[in-house]
Amino acid sequence: MKPNRILLAFDSFKGSLTSAEVAECVEETIMGINPMIEVDRCLMSDGGEGLLDTMLAVLPLHQEVHTVSDPLGQKIEARFGWDKNQRLAIIESAQANGLPLVPVKNRNPLKTTAYGVGELIRSALDLGAKTIMVGLGGSATNEAGLSILQALGAVIRDEKGHALPIMTGELLTSVKTIDLATLDERLEQTKIIAACDVNNPLTGPNGATYVYGPQKGATEARLAMLEAGMENVRGIITQTTGIDLNTVRGAGAAGGIAGTLHAVLKAELKPGIDVILQAQQFEERIKTVDLAITGEGKSDSQTLMGKVPIGVLSVAKRHGVPAVLVSGIVDDASMMTQIGFAAALTVKPKEEPLEDAIKPGFARRNLRNTIKRLFSEIL
């Protein structure tokens, strides 16, 4: 295969390089190999980190900056996109509850909150938003988004009828009722769209806690506590809304935020990758190339749950365009080629410690070497 025109569609290498930085490095390397190749760069996100910058690149959005709570309750500045004419707000939840906001030593989903995401939604309502898209992914939290409801006026009560403080994972088992009487009335006239980065249910072995809790700092003991709390909340939400969140595809996204937004705020759940592909006119762009290269920080079984590379591969397949996977780490390259990738390459050298490999300078060097190997050995 000697490609003449290539489409680059990378998610960020989380904790290392942004989507734009990865694509820029790959394009520069390709140009060094063969300057006659045409390259089309497409910023990507699955709904998590990078969603806002991706949408800012393709929509006429003004950046709003507001002071909100981070996952540990500290005040930070967070951005969202605002289109005054369309009364459209685009919120990247990771701006307020993203895992990178929490130092590694402090990561513990029993102690983290998504309250700041609710504050961003409230700020959008204050501007007059009638449609709010909330990108979900990369969260540090596992409290089913109940703190978001609190930020929007709801009261979460324990079995004695006392209002609980701002929700964190450790309070989930204390929840008895969700009082929506004081919920912000403006939400009734507002369309909420939740762009989900995964399709997991709320609870169970494939749910939010057991699949994503460990990367947020949950030990085995913490996982058991969190899952018990999530099961408790699942039952209460069913009683309150009539919706069992284990029957809702994607309800487990962002530590269960997706499920609560859907059941309580009537949010429409959409795969984040589909939202981005549509905004980027990806279907039309891939028709003009003869190779697509995609990737992310780590490709594993979670990738199959609706991450960027799978979205890119599905569109590429429809149009007969081969797709290559180039990720920081590929857990099982044979699995990736079996599902349709022409090749699956790991950027990180085996002998290099992860803490070194994620440093931007190291990551760029390794990425350049991997692209050179792709062109010399495979293409």
N, C-alpha and C positions, 0 to 999 in steps of 0.2 A: 504494500500500500504506500503510495506516494501522494499524500494529501496536498491539495493546492489551496484550500480554504478551510480554516479550522475555527470552530466555535468553542470558546472557553467559558465554562459555567461552573465555577467553584463556590462552595460555601466557605466560610472562614475556617482557618485552622485555629480553633478556639484556644485562647491563651497565648497565641503566637503571632499569626498574621491575619489580617482582615481579608474578606473576599476580594476586594480591589487589589490588595498587596500581593496576594497569591497570583491573581490573573496577570498583573503587571510583570511579575517575575517570570512567569511562564512565557508570556509574549516576548519579553526581551531575550530570553533564551532561544526561542524559536527563530527570532529574527537573526540571532547570531549564527544559527545553524543554516538557515536558508531565508534570506531577506525577500525572496520572491513569494513566499507563502503569505496569503492574506489571513489576518486574524480578526475575529469578531469577539469582543469581550462582553460578557453578560454577567452583571452582578447578581448574586443569588443569596437566598436565605430560605430556611424552612419555616419561618415564623418567629424564630428566636433572634439571637444576636445578628445584627446586620439588616433586619427587616426595614428599619427606618431609613438607613442610608440608601438601601436599594430603591425604596419608594420615592425618596427625595430626588433620585436620579431620573425618574421617569414621570413624575407628577408635579404640577405647579404648587408645591407646598411651602408654606412659611414655617420656619422652626420656632416653636414655642419652648421656653425654658422655665421650669417651675421648681420650687423647693419642695421636696417630698421626703418620705422616710425610706431608708434603705432596708435591707433584710434584717438588720440588727437594731433598727429603730433610730439610727443616726440620720441627721438631715443632710441631704445631698441635692445637687442640681441635676434634673433629668429633662430630657427633650421629648417632644412629640411633634408630628407634622400637622399643619392646619391649613385647610383650604376654605377661606371665608366664603367664597362664592357658592361652593358646594355644601358648606357647613359640614365638612368631613374632617374628622380627626383620625390620625393614624398613630397608634401607641405601640411602642415596642416594650413589652412588659419587662424585659431584661434590663431596661434603663433603671428600673426601680427595684427589681428583685432578682437580678442576674447573679449567678454563682460567682463570677469574677469580683463582685462587690464585697465578697466576704473573704477575709484572709484564710488561707488553708487551715491554719491552726484553730480557727473559730467556726469551721463548717460543721453544723449540727442542725438538721431540719426540725429537731424538737424546739429550737430556739429562734427560728427565723420566721419572718412575716412578709406577706405580700401587700400590706396596708398601703404602701406607696403607689402600687398600681391603681388602687381605688382612688387615691388622691389625684393621680393623673386623669382618670376618667372624670372625676368631679371638676377638675380644671377645664376639661374639654366641654363639659356641660355649661360651665360658667361663660364660655365663649359663644355658646349657642349651638353646639354641635347637634346635628340630627342623625348623623351616621358616625359611629365610632368603630374603627377596626382595631382590635387588640391582638397583636402578634404574641403568641405564647411559645416559650421555649427557653432553654438555658437557665432555668430558675434555680434558686437556692432554697426553695420552700416546698413543703409537703403538708399544707393545712387546708387543702380543698378550696382555697380562695375565700374562706369565710371572712378573713380580715378585709377583703375588698368590699364585701357587703357592709361591714362595720363602717368603713370610710364613706360609704354612700348612705349611711343613716340607719341601717338595720341594727337590731340589738340581738346579740347571741346570749342566751341565758342558760344557767346551770339548773340542776334539779330542784334547787330552792327558789328559783325564780330570780336569782341575782344576775345582773349583767356581768358577763365575763370581760376581762381586759382585752386588749388587742390580741387577736388570735395568733398562736404559734402551734407547731405540731404537738407539743406536750399538753395543750388544752383541749385537744379534740375529744378525748374520752369524757370530758366534763360537760360537753354540750348536751343540752336537753331539748331546747326549742330554738327556732330561728324566727324572731319577731320582725316581720316585714312592714308593719303598720307605719313606721317612720321612714321607710326607704324613700329616697329622693324621687319626688313625683315626676320630675323631668324625664326619668328613664322610661316612663310609659310611652312617651312620644319620640323615643330615640331607638334607632335600629343599631343593634350590636352585632358585629361580625367577629368571631374568634378564629384567627388563623392558627391552626394547631400544627406543631412540628412532629407529632406522633399520633398513632391511632389506638393507643392502649385504653382499656377500660379503667374505671376508678380503682377497683380493688382486685385482690386475687394474685396468683403467681405472675400474671402478665400486667398487673396494675401499676399505678404510679409509684407506690412505695417500694415494692420489691425489685422492680426493674431499674428505677432511677434514684432511689434513696441512697444506695451506697456511694454514688458519685457526689452526692451532696453532703456526705459525712456521716451517714447512718451506719452504725455497727449492727450486728445481729440483734442485740438486745433492743436497740433503738428501733430497728425495723419492726419488731414485734409490737412495740408500743404504738408506733405510727399506724401500723395496719389495723390494730384494734380501734384506734381513734377514727380512722377513715371508714371502717365498717360502721361505726356508730353514726357518723355523719351521713353516710350513704342512706341508712335507715331513716334518719330524721328528714333528709331531703325528699325521700320517697313519701313520707307522711305529709310533708309540707306542700309538695308540688305534684305528687302522683307519678313522678318520673324516677325509675330505677336507673341510676347512672352506670350500672354494669351492662345495660342494654344499649348504651349510647357510645358509638364508635368515636374515640378521641377524647372521651371524658377525663382520662387520666393525664392529659397534657398539662405541663407546668404544675405538677404536684396537685392536680385535681381542679385547678382554676377553670379549665374549659368546662368541666361538668357543672360547676356552680353557675357560671355565666349562662350556660344553656338552660338549666332547669329553673333558675330564679329570674334571670334577666331576659330570658327567651332569645339568647344569642344564637345566631346561626353558626354552626361549626363547619369550617372549611379547612381542608389540608393547606397548610401555609405554602407548601411548594406550588400548589395549583394557583394560588393567588399571585405569587411572584411570576410564575410562568406566563400567566395571562397578562399581567402588567408589563412584562418585558417583551410581549409579542413573540414569545419563544417559538411557538409553532411555525410562524412564518420565517423566522431567522434560521431555523435549523434546515429548512428546505434549500437554503443557498450554500450549504457547506458539504464537505465530504468526510469530515471527522469531527466528533465532539470529545472534548476532554473535560472531565469533571472530577470532583474530589471533596474531601472534608478533613478535619483533624484526625478522626479515627473512624474507620469503616468496619463494622461488625454486624452482629445480628440485629442491633437496634437500627441500623441503616435501612433495613427492610421494612421498618415501621412507618415509612413516609418521609425519609430524609431526602436532601437535595439530590444525591447521585441517582436514587431510584426514580425520582421525577424526571430527571434528564434522560435516563436510560429508556423510560417508557415512551417518551416523545421521539427519541432517536430511533427506536425500534419501528415505530409507526411509519417512519419515513425512510427506512432502510439505510440509516446513517450509523456507521459503527461508532461506539462510544468506549473510551478508555477511562479507567478509574486510576487516579493518582492521589493518594491520601497520605497524611502523615504516618498513619499506621493502618495496614490492612490485615485484619485478624486471620481471615481465611480467603486467600486469593482464589483458590479453586472454586469455592462457593460463589464468588463474585463472577467468575467466568462462566460458571454453569447457568447463572441467571441471565447472562447475555452480554456482559462486558467483553470487549475484544481482548483486553488485558487489564490486569489489576496490579499496580505497583505501590510498594511502600517507600515513602520518602526517608524515614528515619533509618540510619544505619543500625544494624543489630548491636554493634558494640558500643554505641553512643548512649550515655545516660539520658533519660527522658528530660531531666531538668536542663540539660545542655541543648538537646534537640529542639526544644520549644523556644529557645532564645531566637529572636528575629534574624540575627545574622547567621546563625547556624542553620535555621530553617530555610533561608533563601539559598544558602550554599547547597544544602542537600536537595532542595527542589530543583535547582539548576542541573545538578548531576543526574537526577532521576529523569528529567526531560531529555537530556543528552542521551541517556541510556535507552529511553523509549525510541528515539529516532534512529539510533545506531543499531539496536538489536531487534526491534519489533516492527517498526513502520517501514 
